[in-house]
């Protein structure tokens, strides 16, 4: 099941526009799976497609459509989903490690 689209800060549209002018882009993003999983796409950005309630998508010349709110990094620049990625990465450092209750007494 895909999570609902989260609106993206307008500043990211400017970043995506700047990256669109480059010959290639490397985009790391969350895939739609039951577990947090990252995927990568390489290629020139052709544009941004608005699919209404489904959200905005980055269209690459290789045919990949990447939902903007799921982008972790684009050409080394943190994307809209970077904070979500960071929270997964830091979870093992907390006493909860993804659990609701801490087992320390």
Secondary structure as UniProt FT lines:
FT   HELIX           10..20
FT   STRAND          25..30
FT   STRAND          38..43
FT   STRAND          45..50
FT   HELIX           52..54
FT   STRAND          56..60
FT   TURN            61..62
FT   STRAND          65..67
FT   HELIX           68..70
FT   STRAND          71..74
FT   TURN            75..76
FT   STRAND          77..78
FT   TURN            80..81
FT   HELIX           82..90
FT   HELIX           91..93
FT   TURN            97..98
//
